[in-house]
Amino acid sequence: METMNLKKNTWSYYSKFMAVSVALLLCTIMVFAQQKDVKGTVLDTNGETVIGASVVVVGAPNVGTVTDLDGNFQLKVPVESKRLRFSYIGMRASEFNIPSNGVMKVMLQDESITLKEVVAVGYGTVRKKDLTGSVTNLSDKNFNKGVVTSVDQMVSGQVAGLVITKPGGDPTTGATMRLRGTTSLLGGNGPLVVIDGVPGASMNIISPEDVESISVLKDASAAAIYGARSANGVIIITTKKGREGAASISYNGYFSLENIANNLDMLSAEQWRSYVKENNLTATDYGGNTEWHKEIFRTGYSQSHNLSLTGGSKTSKYRAGITFLDQKGIILNNDLQRFNANFSLEQKALDDKLTVNLSLNGTFEKWHDVPDGNVYTYAYNLNPTMPIYDEDGNYKEENGMLNYNPVAILNQLVSDKSRNYLQGRLAADYKIFPFLSIGLNGSMSRNDFLWGYYAPSTSRPAEAAKGIAKRETSEDNQLLFEGNLTFDKTFAEKHKVNVVVGYSFQEFFNEGFSAQNRDFVTDLFTYNNLSAGNNLLPGDIASQKNSNRLISFYGRANYSYDSKYMLTATLRRDGSSKFGVNNRWGYFPSVSAAWRISQEKFMSSLNFIEDLKLRVSYGVTGNQDIPNYKTLAMYGTGGYYYSNGQFYTQYSPNQNANPNLKWEQTSQFNVGLDFHLWNGLLRGSIEYYNKYTKNLLYDYPVPTPPYQYGTMIANVGEVSNKGFEITLETTPVRTKNFQWDMSVNVARNKNMLETLSNDEFQRDIVYTGARTITGLEETSQVLKPGSPIGTFYGAKYIGKDENGIFQYADISKDGKYVYADDRTEIGCAQPDFTANMSHSFQYKNFFCSFLLRGVFGNDVLNGTALYLNDANRLPGSNILDSGLKIVKQPLVYSSYYIEDGSFVRLENIQLGYNFKLRPGSPVKNLKLTATANNLFIITKYSGIDPEVSQDGLVFGIDARNYYPKTRSFSLGLNVTF
């Protein structure tokens, strides 16, 4: 009975087990009947398979797999599944539709560098995706190629709204930078430069080869952390540092040939003789055939060699580099030699809580300057029949102030200059807690300048004085000490808070000395023995010493919620010794916010939008870039008097005191939209800004008495700048063997001088601009409320009469034309907009890149043509070929010589090859390049080049006395061991 019961129970359990098993089997069959097979391969942008990539069903994160050693995957997915999500470290996670046949071939793009990259923003860094202000960051791939001898040349045309102008090709002169327009009449208009945490540093302290990245802070939110010096924006330069790994040696160098890019079409000797004969003129024909405007030029060359050593461990990293530049200009005896050296060390200690950074930079340069700025005028002015040398082999000379032999000037006169820059920086950062750190930053820099000039007694400029010698020396020093606390913590995984508070002390002091003498018994001393001269006059010896200090307290707070909603607030309090005791301190606040729209749920269906962020900011920044002691009453030498056979110096007031002098203040509103679309295929930003500057510093006439001097500097004027900027980047083609990258930036700035007067100080109009014609007392530009800075002012040309005499409009409507009464606005040197386009191509190991840079809608006063078209100069001097078509008549500034200065320039084009090296080779990288700079320009401008002076308040004036632009061709080599 018990046995039967046991069998019965066993059968019962077995029956139940079988029933459950059958049920489970049926369920499994039903489940598998509702699934489908999907298989495929995952590749990277080079067409290589990706091993270990994650493959997950969208909507079913527990259903997934990874790719095998061949990059393949196979997966059973529910039949209702429509998309798979693929991801891999360093690549952009992407979703793809499942095709009907279930076979997929997927290419993953590299994760967007622009979203990952860390950007320097002043006293810290931030991920580009978390920026709330307007910042453009550039690295090696963006830098200009070819003959690049200075840091500013590296970024020309690469940043929307940043205009970098170098009118000529003189290797010894720098460029002018303007960011979002002109904001000051008396102070500086260039952006503040910060190098490795040192504000106010000189770009000449470093070689272009040593630059790692450059951040351009455009709006007030980004720049306000630098307060009183940031009204014109901030450029932060980060140099290359050491890296963990075995020691690596790199060499980068090039050799280049340069020639003048364009020249003037002057009358030849044959044309000159024909004109003299046809017009029955009496003139001296020397029998020669000299093209003076070509004789002063030569083929220039330059060579640059950079050697660097990099290496380190986890706790200690180092880098050392040296650069030698030798550049021979296209003007006779004009050259530059520069030697840069740098060293950086990063040391970690105390369980990585302490980080110490040491950097040393030095630049030593010497150059032979063009000794006489009028040498170009001499070359354009001289009679083309006059030979360079006379029959005795001496330099041929002609009477007249502007008739010096330019070849003699360049070979006889000496203008030697040298400059030594030294900068040392020591910084330390200690992590008190993982979320709290303290930082200290100190630096010292020194800039020594020396100039020696000598005009021998055999030269025209000094033959009457029997030789002229000059020496000048100056020394600039800068001290910096800063300390700050940084709090950086994330709460509940989504609330990120970063706060920086700090203190800064900076001191600048300068001193200089100059002396000159004449009447030397020999030319052998040149400028090395001034005491050998015998004609020391009053005013020949001068010296000066001055200093200023800046003390600052600053703070910045950043809040981010899940990288979706971001807020930044900044406040800086600056105290400067440059300003009056009543206004020595200034406050510079800013606030900005950003909204990452792409992370909102309502955007989830727009799969082509990878990132979309809206930014808004407002803030106030300052400008203190004025000379020292402008608030004080000053006395200076007011002439000399002679008594008892001796000269005595007399002193008189030359500046009124103004204790109310204060900062220029620029308020700026900015709104921007950043976007990444179609998996990074199209990326960029759109910006609108509105800048308004008040308390402009300028010189105003005042009555004497009660004032001791006839003018006073005061805060009165106002100027506005508003505009937009568009930056677009795209990669139209990216395959295994070929990639094409393109970027475009467009910027428009509208400048307006709003007012020059208040109740106490008045100026209705100020005449500015260089005088390009000897004898014309008027200038060619005006500062006029309601008009842009750089407005041309003169006669309005309306045609010619039957005799070819220019006719001008009667602006005053009094029935007759009078130049003084009928001048009017005839143009503007400010461009309507700028546009730049760069392309980069790579096919296997070959690569090519080029940059087109354009400026549109700007006017240029062709002062060269105004001066050299004057037939009254014949036969004693030379003129342009076009001058033969213009009859003799009085010269005036008129719209006839206002030309469209728009242009498109091929800034540079580079071809190169990256050698593919075998594994284990001691050579890690080998690259050859060929580059052309300034290959061509498209313009309607009839002068040498439309990109002319942009110095201070003077825009767009071709005044003939400037170094012409060059065209260069270079070969380069880059190798790493």
Long-range contacts (C-beta under 8 A, 24 or more apart in sequence): 32-76, 34-78, 34-79, 35-76, 35-77, 35-78, 35-79, 36-76, 36-77, 36-78, 36-79, 36-81, 36-102, 37-74, 37-75, 37-76, 37-102, 38-74, 38-75, 38-76, 38-77, 38-84, 38-98, 38-102, 38-103, 38-104, 39-72, 39-73, 39-74, 39-75, 39-102, 39-103, 39-104, 40-72, 40-73, 40-103, 40-104, 40-105, 40-106, 41-67, 41-70, 41-71, 41-72, 41-73, 41-104, 41-105, 41-106, 42-67, 42-71, 42-73, 42-86, 42-88, 42-106, 42-107, 42-108, 43-71, 43-105, 43-106, 43-107, 43-108, 44-91, 44-107, 44-108, 44-110, 45-107, 45-108, 45-109, 45-110, 45-734, 45-735, 45-736, 45-739, 46-736, 47-107, 47-735, 47-736, 47-737, 48-736, 50-88, 50-91, 50-108, 52-88, 53-86, 53-87, 53-88, 53-91, 53-108, 54-85, 54-86, 54-87, 54-88, 55-84, 55-85, 55-86, 56-84, 56-85, 56-87, 57-81, 57-83, 57-84, 57-85, 58-82, 58-83, 58-84, 58-85, 58-95, 92-610, 92-679, 92-680, 94-679, 95-607, 109-679, 109-680, 109-734, 112-610, 112-611, 112-676, 112-680, 112-683, 114-676, 114-683, 114-729, 115-611, 115-676, 119-215, 120-213, 120-215, 120-236, 120-238, 121-215, 121-217, 121-222, 121-225, 121-236, 122-194, 122-217, 122-222, 122-223, 122-225, 122-226, 122-234, 122-236, 123-225, 123-484, 123-500, 123-502, 123-554, 123-556, 124-486, 124-498, 124-500, 124-556, 126-498, 126-558, 129-563, 129-596, 129-611, 129-613, 130-558, 130-560, 130-563, 130-566, 130-594, 131-222, 131-594, 131-615, 131-674, 132-221, 132-558, 132-566, 132-567, 132-568, 132-592, 132-593, 132-594, 132-615, 132-617, 133-217, 133-218, 133-219, 133-221, 133-222, 133-223, 133-568, 133-592, 133-615, 133-617, 133-670, 134-217, 134-218, 134-219, 134-221, 134-222, 134-615, 134-617, 134-670, 134-672, 134-687, 134-689, 135-215, 135-216, 135-217, 135-218, 135-222, 136-160, 136-162, 136-215, 136-216, 136-218, 136-727, 137-213, 137-214, 137-215, 137-216, 138-213, 138-214, 138-215, 138-216, 139-212, 139-213, 139-214, 140-212, 141-840, 143-208, 143-211, 144-851, 144-907, 144-908, 145-849, 145-908, 145-910, 145-929, 145-931, 146-254, 146-256, 146-908, 146-910, 146-931, 146-932, 146-933, 146-968, 146-970, 147-254, 147-256, 147-258, 147-302, 147-931, 147-933, 147-968, 147-970, 148-208, 149-208, 149-302, 149-304, 149-325, 149-327, 149-336, 149-338, 150-174, 150-175, 150-203, 150-204, 150-208, 151-203, 151-206, 151-208, 151-211, 151-214, 151-237, 152-177, 152-203, 153-208, 154-208, 154-211, 154-214, 155-214, 155-216, 156-853, 156-907, 157-836, 157-838, 157-851, 157-853, 157-907, 158-745, 158-836, 158-838, 158-851, 159-216, 159-745, 160-687, 160-725, 160-726, 160-727, 160-745, 160-746, 160-747, 160-834, 160-836, 161-218, 161-687, 161-723, 161-725, 161-747, 161-749, 162-191, 162-216, 162-233, 163-834, 163-855, 163-950, 165-947, 165-950, 166-947, 167-945, 167-947, 167-948, 167-949, 167-950, 167-962, 167-963, 167-965, 168-962, 168-963, 168-964, 168-965, 169-258, 169-260, 169-261, 169-329, 169-330, 169-963, 169-964, 169-965, 169-966, 170-329, 170-331, 170-334, 170-370, 170-963, 171-302, 171-327, 171-329, 171-334, 171-335, 171-336, 171-367, 172-329, 172-334, 172-336, 172-367, 172-369, 172-417, 173-963, 174-203, 174-204, 176-950, 176-951, 177-235, 178-232, 178-950, 179-216, 179-218, 179-232, 179-233, 180-218, 180-232, 180-233, 180-689, 180-691, 180-721, 180-723, 180-749, 181-691, 181-721, 181-723, 181-749, 181-751, 182-719, 182-721, 182-751, 182-789, 182-790, 182-953, 183-231, 183-232, 183-623, 183-664, 183-666, 183-691, 183-693, 183-719, 183-721, 184-231, 184-232, 184-623, 184-625, 184-664, 184-693, 184-696, 184-697, 184-719, 185-696, 185-697, 185-698, 185-717, 185-719, 185-783, 185-789, 185-953, 186-626, 186-696, 186-697, 186-698, 186-699, 186-713, 187-623, 187-624, 187-625, 187-626, 187-664, 187-697, 188-232, 188-623, 188-625, 189-232, 189-952, 190-232, 191-216, 191-232, 191-233, 191-234, 191-235, 192-223, 192-226, 192-229, 192-230, 192-232, 192-233, 192-234, 192-235, 193-234, 193-235, 193-237, 194-226, 194-234, 194-235, 194-236, 194-237, 195-237, 195-239, 195-423, 196-237, 196-238, 196-239, 196-359, 196-425, 197-425, 197-427, 197-441, 197-443, 197-482, 198-423, 198-425, 198-443, 198-445, 198-480, 199-226, 199-229, 199-480, 199-506, 200-229, 200-478, 200-506, 200-508, 201-423, 201-445, 202-421, 202-445, 202-447, 203-237, 204-363, 204-365, 204-419, 204-421, 205-361, 205-362, 205-363, 205-421, 205-423, 205-445, 206-237, 206-239, 206-340, 206-342, 206-361, 206-363, 207-306, 207-321, 207-323, 207-325, 207-340, 207-342, 207-363, 209-252, 209-304, 209-306, 209-308, 209-321, 209-323, 210-239, 210-240, 210-306, 210-308, 210-321, 210-323, 210-340, 210-342, 211-237, 211-238, 211-239, 211-240, 212-238, 212-239, 212-240, 212-241, 213-237, 213-238, 214-238, 218-670, 218-687, 218-689, 218-725, 219-592, 219-617, 219-619, 219-668, 219-670, 219-689, 220-590, 220-617, 220-618, 220-619, 220-620, 220-621, 220-666, 220-667, 220-668, 220-670, 221-568, 221-570, 221-590, 221-591, 221-592, 221-617, 221-618, 221-619, 221-670, 222-617, 223-619, 223-621, 224-570, 224-571, 224-572, 224-588, 224-589, 224-590, 224-619, 224-620, 224-621, 225-554, 225-556, 225-570, 225-572, 226-572, 226-621, 227-552, 227-554, 227-572, 227-573, 227-574, 227-586, 227-588, 227-621, 227-622, 228-550, 228-552, 228-572, 228-574, 228-576, 228-586, 228-588, 228-621, 228-622, 228-623, 228-624, 228-663, 229-622, 229-623, 229-624, 229-625, 230-588, 230-621, 230-622, 231-621, 231-622, 231-623, 231-664, 231-665, 231-666, 231-693, 232-623, 239-342, 239-344, 239-359, 239-361, 240-308, 240-310, 240-319, 240-321, 240-344, 241-317, 241-319, 241-344, 241-346, 242-310, 242-311, 242-312, 242-317, 242-318, 242-319, 242-344, 242-345, 242-346, 243-310, 243-311, 243-312, 243-317, 243-319, 244-312, 244-313, 244-314, 244-317, 245-311, 245-312, 246-311, 247-309, 247-310, 247-311, 248-309, 248-310, 248-311, 248-924, 248-976, 248-977, 249-307, 249-308, 249-309, 249-976, 249-977, 250-306, 250-307, 250-308, 250-310, 250-925, 250-974, 250-975, 250-976, 250-977, 251-305, 251-306, 251-307, 251-973, 251-974, 251-975, 251-976, 252-306, 252-972, 252-973, 252-974, 253-303, 253-304, 253-305, 253-306, 253-972, 253-973, 254-302, 254-303, 254-304, 254-929, 254-931, 254-970, 254-971, 254-972, 254-973, 255-301, 255-302, 255-303, 255-970, 255-971, 255-972, 256-301, 256-302, 256-303, 256-931, 256-968, 256-969, 256-970, 256-971, 257-299, 257-300, 257-301, 257-968, 257-969, 257-970, 258-299, 258-300, 258-301, 258-302, 258-329, 258-330, 258-966, 258-967, 258-968, 259-297, 259-299, 259-300, 259-330, 259-966, 259-967, 259-968, 260-297, 260-330, 260-964, 260-965, 260-966, 260-967, 261-934, 261-937, 261-945, 261-964, 261-965, 261-966, 261-967, 262-937, 262-944, 262-945, 262-964, 262-965, 263-293, 263-294, 263-297, 263-944, 263-964, 264-293, 264-380, 264-864, 264-868, 264-880, 264-943, 264-944, 265-880, 265-881, 265-882, 266-291, 266-292, 266-293, 266-380, 266-384, 266-868, 266-878, 266-879, 266-880, 266-881, 267-384, 267-878, 267-879, 267-880, 267-881, 267-883, 267-884, 268-384, 269-384, 269-385, 271-881, 271-884, 272-383, 272-384, 272-385, 272-874, 272-875, 272-878, 273-385, 275-874, 275-875, 275-884, 276-874, 276-875, 281-874, 281-875, 282-875, 283-383, 283-874, 283-875, 283-876, 284-383, 284-385, 285-385, 286-383, 286-385, 286-386, 286-387, 286-396, 287-385, 287-387, 288-384, 288-385, 288-386, 288-387, 288-388, 289-384, 289-385, 290-382, 290-384, 290-385, 290-386, 290-387, 290-388, 291-384, 292-378, 292-379, 292-380, 292-382, 292-384, 292-406, 292-878, 293-379, 293-380, 295-379, 295-388, 295-406, 295-407, 296-331, 296-332, 296-375, 296-376, 296-379, 296-406, 296-407, 296-410, 297-330, 297-331, 297-332, 298-328, 298-330, 298-331, 298-332, 299-330, 300-327, 300-328, 300-329, 300-330, 300-966, 301-327, 301-328, 302-326, 302-327, 302-328, 302-968, 302-970, 303-327, 312-346, 314-348, 315-347, 315-348, 315-349, 315-352, 316-345, 316-346, 316-347, 316-348, 317-345, 317-346, 318-343, 318-344, 318-345, 318-346, 319-343, 319-344, 320-344, 329-963, 330-964, 330-966, 331-370, 331-375, 331-410, 331-963, 332-407, 332-410, 332-411, 333-368, 333-410, 333-411, 334-367, 334-368, 334-369, 334-370, 334-410, 335-367, 335-368, 336-365, 336-366, 336-367, 337-365, 337-366, 337-367, 338-363, 338-364, 338-365, 339-363, 339-364, 339-365, 350-430, 352-431, 353-430, 353-431, 354-428, 354-429, 354-430, 354-431, 355-428, 355-429, 355-430, 356-426, 356-427, 356-428, 357-425, 357-426, 357-427, 357-428, 358-425, 358-426, 359-423, 359-424, 359-425, 360-423, 360-424, 360-425, 361-421, 361-422, 361-423, 361-424, 362-420, 362-421, 362-422, 362-423, 363-419, 363-420, 363-421, 364-418, 364-419, 364-420, 364-421, 365-418, 365-419, 365-420, 366-416, 366-417, 366-418, 366-419, 367-416, 367-417, 367-418, 368-414, 368-415, 368-416, 368-417, 369-415, 369-416, 369-417, 370-410, 370-415, 370-963, 371-409, 371-410, 371-413, 371-414, 371-415, 371-453, 371-455, 372-404, 372-409, 372-413, 372-461, 373-961, 374-402, 374-404, 374-961, 375-406, 375-409, 375-410, 376-406, 376-960, 376-961, 376-962, 376-963, 377-402, 377-960, 377-961, 378-402, 378-403, 378-404, 378-405, 378-406, 378-409, 379-406, 380-864, 380-868, 380-878, 380-960, 381-873, 381-877, 381-878, 382-406, 382-877, 382-878, 383-875, 383-876, 383-877, 383-878, 384-878, 397-460, 400-876, 402-774, 402-877, 403-877, 404-460, 404-461, 405-460, 408-459, 408-460, 409-459, 409-460, 409-461, 412-455, 412-456, 412-458, 412-459, 413-453, 413-454, 413-455, 413-456, 413-459, 413-461, 414-452, 414-453, 414-454, 414-455, 414-526, 414-527, 415-451, 415-452, 415-453, 416-451, 416-452, 416-453, 416-527, 417-449, 417-450, 417-451, 417-452, 418-449, 418-450, 419-447, 419-448, 419-449, 419-450, 420-446, 420-447, 420-448, 421-445, 421-446, 421-447, 422-446, 422-447, 435-487, 435-488, 435-489, 436-485, 436-486, 436-487, 436-488, 437-485, 437-486, 437-488, 438-483, 438-484, 438-485, 438-486, 439-482, 439-483, 439-484, 439-485, 439-486, 439-502, 440-481, 440-482, 440-483, 441-480, 441-481, 441-482, 441-483, 441-484, 442-480, 442-481, 442-482, 443-478, 443-479, 443-480, 444-477, 444-478, 444-479, 444-480, 445-477, 445-478, 446-475, 446-476, 446-477, 446-478, 447-475, 447-476, 447-477, 448-473, 448-474, 448-475, 448-476, 449-473, 449-474, 449-475, 449-476, 452-526, 452-527, 452-528, 453-527, 454-523, 454-526, 454-527, 456-523, 456-526, 457-520, 457-523, 458-523, 462-518, 465-518, 465-519, 465-535, 466-518, 466-519, 466-520, 466-535, 467-518, 467-519, 467-520, 467-523, 467-533, 468-516, 468-517, 468-518, 469-516, 469-517, 469-518, 469-520, 469-525, 469-526, 469-527, 469-529, 469-530, 469-533, 470-514, 470-515, 470-516, 470-527, 471-514, 471-515, 471-516, 471-527, 471-530, 472-512, 472-513, 472-514, 472-515, 473-512, 473-513, 473-514, 474-510, 474-511, 474-512, 474-513, 475-510, 475-511, 475-512, 476-508, 476-509, 476-510, 477-508, 477-509, 477-510, 478-506, 478-507, 478-508, 479-505, 479-506, 479-507, 480-504, 480-505, 480-506, 481-505, 481-506, 494-561, 494-562, 495-559, 495-560, 495-561, 496-558, 496-559, 496-560, 496-561, 496-563, 497-557, 497-558, 497-559, 498-557, 498-558, 498-559, 499-555, 499-556, 499-557, 499-558, 500-554, 500-555, 500-556, 500-557, 501-554, 501-555, 502-553, 502-554, 502-555, 503-552, 503-553, 503-554, 504-550, 504-551, 504-552, 504-553, 504-554, 505-549, 505-550, 505-551, 505-552, 506-549, 506-550, 506-551, 506-552, 507-547, 507-548, 507-549, 507-550, 508-547, 508-548, 508-549, 509-545, 509-546, 509-547, 509-548, 510-544, 510-545, 510-546, 510-547, 511-543, 511-544, 511-545, 511-546, 512-543, 512-544, 512-545, 513-542, 513-543, 514-541, 514-542, 514-543, 515-540, 515-541, 515-542, 516-540, 537-647, 538-640, 538-647, 538-649, 539-637, 539-640, 546-628, 546-629, 547-577, 547-628, 548-576, 548-577, 548-578, 548-628, 549-576, 549-577, 550-574, 550-575, 550-576, 550-577, 550-624, 551-575, 562-599, 563-596, 563-599, 564-595, 564-596, 564-599, 564-600, 565-593, 565-594, 565-595, 565-596, 566-593, 566-594, 566-595, 566-596, 567-591, 567-592, 567-593, 567-594, 568-592, 568-593, 568-617, 570-619, 574-622, 574-624, 574-663, 576-624, 576-663, 577-628, 578-624, 578-626, 578-628, 578-630, 578-631, 579-624, 579-631, 579-661, 579-662, 579-663, 580-631, 580-658, 580-659, 580-660, 580-661, 580-662, 581-631, 581-659, 582-659, 582-660, 582-662, 583-660, 583-661, 583-662, 583-663, 586-622, 586-662, 586-663, 586-665, 587-620, 588-619, 588-620, 588-621, 588-622, 589-619, 589-620, 590-617, 590-618, 590-619, 590-620, 590-621, 591-617, 591-618, 591-619, 592-616, 592-617, 592-618, 592-619, 592-670, 593-617, 608-677, 608-678, 609-675, 609-676, 609-677, 610-676, 610-677, 610-678, 610-679, 610-680, 611-674, 611-675, 611-676, 612-673, 612-674, 612-675, 612-676, 613-673, 613-674, 613-675, 614-671, 614-672, 614-673, 615-670, 615-671, 615-672, 615-673, 615-674, 616-670, 616-671, 616-672, 617-668, 617-669, 617-670, 617-671, 618-667, 618-668, 618-669, 618-670, 619-667, 619-668, 620-665, 620-666, 620-667, 620-668, 621-665, 621-666, 621-668, 622-663, 622-664, 622-665, 622-666, 623-663, 623-664, 623-665, 623-666, 623-693, 624-663, 624-664, 626-697, 626-713, 629-655, 630-655, 630-658, 630-661, 630-697, 630-713, 631-657, 631-658, 631-659, 631-661, 632-657, 633-657, 633-708, 653-708, 653-709, 654-709, 655-709, 655-713, 656-702, 656-707, 656-708, 656-709, 656-711, 656-712, 658-712, 658-713, 658-714, 660-714, 660-715, 661-697, 661-713, 661-714, 661-715, 662-695, 662-715, 663-695, 664-693, 664-694, 664-695, 664-696, 664-697, 664-715, 665-693, 665-694, 665-695, 666-691, 666-692, 666-693, 667-691, 667-692, 667-693, 667-694, 668-692, 680-731, 681-730, 681-731, 681-732, 682-728, 682-729, 682-730, 683-728, 683-729, 683-730, 684-726, 684-727, 684-728, 684-729, 685-725, 685-726, 685-727, 686-724, 686-725, 686-726, 686-727, 687-724, 687-725, 687-726, 688-723, 688-724, 689-721, 689-722, 689-723, 689-724, 689-725, 690-720, 690-721, 690-722, 691-720, 691-721, 691-722, 692-718, 692-719, 692-720, 692-754, 693-718, 693-719, 693-720, 693-721, 694-718, 698-756, 698-763, 700-761, 700-762, 700-763, 701-763, 702-761, 712-761, 714-760, 714-761, 716-755, 716-756, 716-757, 716-758, 716-760, 716-761, 716-763, 717-753, 717-754, 717-755, 717-756, 718-753, 718-754, 718-755, 719-751, 719-752, 719-753, 719-754, 719-789, 720-751, 720-752, 720-754, 721-749, 721-750, 721-751, 721-752, 722-749, 722-750, 723-747, 723-748, 723-749, 723-750, 724-748, 737-843, 737-844, 738-841, 738-842, 738-843, 738-844, 739-840, 739-841, 739-842, 740-839, 740-840, 740-841, 740-842, 741-839, 741-840, 741-841, 742-837, 742-838, 742-839, 742-840, 743-837, 743-838, 744-835, 744-836, 744-837, 744-838, 745-835, 745-836, 746-833, 746-834, 746-835, 747-833, 747-834, 747-835, 748-832, 748-833, 748-834, 749-830, 750-788, 751-788, 751-789, 751-790, 751-830, 752-786, 752-787, 752-788, 753-783, 753-784, 753-785, 753-786, 753-787, 753-788, 753-789, 754-785, 754-786, 755-785, 756-783, 756-785, 757-785, 767-793, 768-953, 768-954, 769-793, 769-861, 769-954, 769-957, 770-863, 770-949, 770-954, 770-957, 770-959, 772-861, 772-863, 772-864, 772-866, 772-867, 772-957, 772-958, 772-959, 772-960, 773-863, 773-866, 773-867, 773-891, 776-891, 776-892, 776-893, 778-819, 778-823, 778-893, 780-861, 780-863, 780-893, 780-957, 781-829, 781-953, 781-954, 781-955, 781-957, 782-825, 783-953, 784-825, 787-825, 787-828, 788-828, 788-830, 789-830, 789-953, 789-955, 790-828, 790-829, 790-830, 790-953, 790-954, 790-955, 790-956, 791-825, 791-827, 791-828, 791-829, 792-825, 792-826, 792-827, 792-828, 792-829, 792-859, 792-861, 792-893, 792-895, 792-898, 792-956, 793-823, 793-824, 793-825, 793-826, 793-893, 794-823, 794-824, 794-826, 794-892, 794-893, 794-894, 794-895, 794-898, 795-819, 795-822, 795-823, 795-824, 795-826, 795-892, 795-893, 795-894, 795-895, 796-822, 796-824, 796-826, 796-894, 796-895, 797-894, 797-895, 797-896, 803-887, 804-886, 804-887, 804-889, 805-887, 805-889, 806-889, 806-894, 806-896, 808-892, 808-894, 819-892, 823-893, 826-893, 826-894, 826-895, 826-898, 827-859, 827-861, 827-895, 827-898, 828-858, 828-859, 829-858, 829-859, 829-860, 829-861, 829-901, 829-955, 829-956, 829-957, 830-858, 830-955, 831-855, 831-856, 831-857, 831-858, 831-901, 831-902, 832-856, 832-857, 832-858, 833-857, 845-913, 845-914, 845-915, 845-916, 846-911, 846-912, 846-913, 846-914, 847-910, 847-911, 847-912, 847-913, 847-914, 848-909, 848-910, 848-911, 848-912, 849-909, 849-910, 850-906, 850-907, 850-908, 850-909, 850-910, 851-906, 851-907, 851-908, 851-909, 852-904, 852-905, 852-906, 852-907, 853-904, 853-905, 853-907, 854-902, 854-903, 854-904, 854-905, 855-901, 855-902, 855-903, 855-946, 855-947, 856-902, 857-902, 858-900, 858-901, 858-902, 858-946, 858-955, 858-956, 859-898, 859-899, 859-900, 859-901, 859-956, 860-898, 860-899, 860-900, 860-901, 860-941, 860-943, 860-946, 860-948, 860-956, 860-957, 860-958, 861-893, 861-897, 861-898, 861-899, 861-956, 861-957, 861-958, 862-897, 862-898, 862-899, 862-941, 862-942, 862-943, 862-958, 863-897, 863-957, 863-958, 863-959, 863-960, 864-943, 864-944, 864-958, 864-959, 864-960, 865-897, 865-942, 865-943, 866-891, 866-893, 866-897, 867-891, 867-960, 868-960, 882-942, 899-940, 899-941, 899-942, 899-943, 899-946, 900-940, 900-941, 901-939, 901-941, 901-946, 901-947, 901-948, 901-956, 902-939, 902-940, 902-941, 902-946, 903-937, 903-938, 903-939, 903-941, 903-946, 903-947, 904-937, 904-938, 904-939, 905-934, 905-936, 905-937, 905-938, 905-947, 906-932, 906-934, 906-935, 906-936, 906-937, 907-933, 907-934, 908-932, 908-933, 908-934, 908-935, 909-935, 912-972, 922-977, 923-975, 923-976, 923-977, 924-976, 924-977, 925-974, 925-975, 925-976, 926-974, 926-975, 926-976, 927-973, 927-974, 927-975, 928-971, 928-972, 928-973, 928-974, 929-970, 929-971, 929-972, 929-973, 929-974, 930-969, 930-970, 930-971, 930-972, 931-969, 931-970, 931-971, 931-972, 932-967, 932-968, 932-969, 932-970, 933-966, 933-967, 933-968, 933-969, 933-970, 934-965, 934-966, 934-967, 934-968, 935-967
